[in-house]
Amino acid sequence: MAEYPLTVVTPERTVFEGPVSEIIVRGIDGELGILAHHIPLITALKPCVLRVVEGNGSRWHLAIGGGFLEVGPHGTVVLADTAERPEEIDVRRAEEARQRALGRLEKPGPDVDVERAKAALARAEARLQAAAEHRD
């Protein structure tokens, strides 16, 4: 399968830079599969698990906390708010964040920002999913 360059960056670091044959990521309109020679595209990303397939067939993934995806003629760039490898995820902290967000959503009061709580829940669930898939 044809390869293309992928770069995954956050404000703090470059998480990955190298050739891949496919990625699957969740954009604002749903899941996207990106192969080599994909048409140019820029879209916002939702918190999700970024799935990567390398040219040799090896598969791995990252927990992405949202951001942007740019597919261009010279490669693909994921500008992520946050990106964590599964082994970097503190499952206990992610589960605590999930429970806090669920609590805010179950009993929203005047001081609860519902959209912020939904975003926190999505980030925590992406982190938990990435960590769980890594253990399987």
C-alpha positions in Angstrom: 0.0 0.0 0.0 1.3 3.5 -0.8 2.7 5.6 2.0 2.6 9.3 2.8 4.2 11.4 5.5 2.2 12.0 8.7 3.1 14.5 11.4 1.2 14.6 14.7 2.0 17.7 16.8 0.7 19.3 20.0 1.6 22.7 21.4 4.2 20.9 23.6 5.8 18.4 21.2 6.0 16.4 18.0 4.4 13.1 18.9 5.0 11.3 15.6 6.7 12.1 12.3 7.1 9.4 9.6 5.5 7.5 6.7 2.2 5.7 7.1 -0.2 4.0 4.7 -3.5 4.9 6.4 -5.0 6.9 9.3 -8.5 6.9 10.7 -9.7 9.9 12.7 -12.9 11.6 13.8 -13.6 14.9 12.1 -16.5 17.2 12.9 -18.7 15.4 10.3 -17.7 11.8 11.2 -14.9 9.4 10.8 -12.4 9.9 8.1 -10.0 7.4 6.5 -7.0 9.0 4.9 -4.9 7.0 2.3 -2.1 8.2 0.1 -3.2 10.6 -2.7 -6.2 11.8 -0.7 -7.7 15.0 -1.9 -6.6 18.2 0.0 -8.7 18.6 3.1 -8.7 20.7 6.3 -11.2 19.9 9.1 -11.6 20.2 12.8 -11.1 17.1 14.8 -13.2 15.8 17.7 -11.6 14.0 20.7 -11.0 10.5 19.4 -8.6 7.6 19.0 -6.3 8.3 16.0 -5.7 4.9 14.4 -2.5 4.6 12.3 -1.4 1.8 9.9 2.2 1.8 8.8 3.4 0.5 5.4 4.7 -2.7 7.0 1.2 -3.4 8.4 1.9 -2.5 12.0 -0.9 -0.7 13.7 -0.9 1.7 16.6 -3.0 4.5 18.0 -3.0 7.8 20.0 -5.7 9.5 22.1 -6.3 12.9 20.5 -8.0 15.6 22.5 -9.3 17.5 19.4 -7.6 19.8 17.0 -7.2 20.0 13.2 -6.3 17.8 10.3 -4.7 19.0 7.1 -4.2 16.7 4.2 -2.0 18.3 1.5 0.0 17.3 -1.5 3.1 16.7 0.6 1.6 14.8 3.5 -0.9 15.0 6.4 -0.6 17.0 9.6 -2.6 16.5 12.8 -2.5 19.6 14.9 -3.8 18.2 18.1 -4.8 20.0 21.3 -3.4 16.9 23.1 -2.1 13.6 21.9 -1.1 10.7 24.2 0.3 7.3 23.4 -1.6 4.6 25.3 1.3 3.8 27.6 1.3 7.5 28.7 -2.3 7.5 29.8 -3.1 7.4 33.5 -6.2 5.3 33.4 -7.2 6.2 37.0 -7.0 10.0 36.2 -8.9 9.5 33.0 -11.7 7.6 34.7 -11.9 10.3 37.5 -12.2 13.0 34.8 -14.9 10.9 33.1 -16.9 10.6 36.4 -16.5 14.4 37.1 -17.8 15.2 33.6 -20.7 12.8 33.9 -21.6 14.3 37.3 -21.7 17.8 35.8 -23.9 16.6 33.0 -26.3 14.6 35.1 -27.0 17.6 37.4 -26.2 20.7 35.5 -26.5 23.8 37.6 -26.3 27.5 36.8 -22.5 27.4 37.3 -22.0 24.3 35.0 -20.8 24.9 31.4 -22.5 22.0 29.7 -20.5 22.3 26.5 -17.2 22.2 28.5 -18.4 19.2 30.4 -19.3 17.4 27.2 -15.8 18.2 25.8 -14.2 16.9 29.0 -16.2 13.7 28.8 -15.2 13.1 25.1 -11.5 13.6 25.9 -11.7 11.3 28.9 -13.5 8.6 26.9 -11.0 8.8 24.1 -8.2 8.4 26.6 -9.9 5.4 28.2 -10.6 3.8 24.8 -7.0 4.2 23.7 -5.7 2.7 26.9 -8.2 -0.2 26.7 -7.3 -1.0 23.1 -3.6 -1.0 24.0 -4.2 -3.6 26.7 -6.2 -5.9 24.5 
